[in-house]
Amino acid sequence: MEKVDNTKELKLDFPAKWQYKIIMQKEHDAKKIAKDILKGKEHKITKSQNSSKGNYASHTLEVLIDDHKERKAIFEDLKKHKDIKFVL
């Protein structure tokens, strides 16, 4: 089996559109959370689907990023938010 090297940076041409998938309890306001985290940066958030029991909702957050550092920082900020359960 071939070993995969996960240490390499993605090769992207910047600025680039990047999508994050966020999962949270459905009663939380994903648009407000994204606006608070991105502090005025242009973005688009769309609801993807609800969980089978209807407790959670997933959303796709699309952002124009300027570099890898910004991409990772947004990911970390989303991950740290108290109302977000999971980020991809």
TAPESUL-V566326 format. One record per helix or strand. SS is the DSSP state (alpha for helix, beta for strand). FROM is the first residue (numbers start at 1). TO is the last residue. If there is no record, write none. Layout:
ss=[SS SS]
from=[FROM FROM]
to=[TO TO]
This chain:
ss=[beta alpha beta beta alpha beta]
from=[16 30 43 56 68 84]
to=[25 38 50 65 80 87]
